[in-house]
């Protein structure tokens, strides 16, 4: 697989993540750790089923180190994100969490042979301004800093560092994520039983949120992002990820989970400009 193809596959994760905030908000009363356990089981089984249907079971070869990284990244970030959205206004927590694309672009400089180009930095800064507009406006409307805001910021750091570190495990096939996700469901269930009360009766909307997360925003998205991070252009994917907070916020507005604001239009324009600058206007190099 070429780096260009892997990067395009990575872009699919950005589109899938545009529904992450909506489905998390739709999950409603489901406690965070219970939600992690449910969505990781669904996502893990989905990846396993796809691997079986493609006759590629032999590609499931996780290592202890890659599994440990999975506990840190997918499990840690998802738990922090779910908790953030449930303890702060969904749009605010979502936007703060999307500081991770900037962190990816900066962390990418630590990779051997993956130095940043000036256009990546300029595009990242433009995207940061757009994200800052949205976050500052959200904080102003939300009445101050909440626990969810802090959890979202921590999740951003966890996901960015995981994404860059996963490139060091390029020899571990992405299909191995099914083992990681099913394994991560175990500590999630343990934390749920220890700290939360199980919600047995879910509404149709809550089930829709759980299934949407497990099948798309968590399950399939993790796999295509893993491919992009291991074989694609990490810096470019990091900058392009600035499209996700705009798309996800617009979806929240359309479905009534967040109010419309002029900040959305201004941020959309800045993020498009940032993406164009980072990609060099479609030119190579």
Buried (B, 14 or more C-beta within 10 A) or exposed (E): EEEEEBBBBBBBBBBBBBBBBBBBBBBBEBBBBBBBBBBBBBBBBBBBEBBEEEEEEEEBEBEEEBBEBBBBBBBBBBBBBBBBBBBBBBBBBBBBBBBBBBBBBBBBBEBEEBEBEEBBBBBBBBBBBBBBBBBEBBBEBBEEEBEBBBBBBBBBBBBBBBBBBBBBBEEBBBBBBBBBBBBBBBBBBEBBEEEBEEBEEBEEEBBBBBBBBBBBBBBBBBBBBBBBBBBBBBBBBBBBBBBBBBBBBBBBBEEEBBEEBEBBEBBBEBBBBBBBBBBBEEEEE
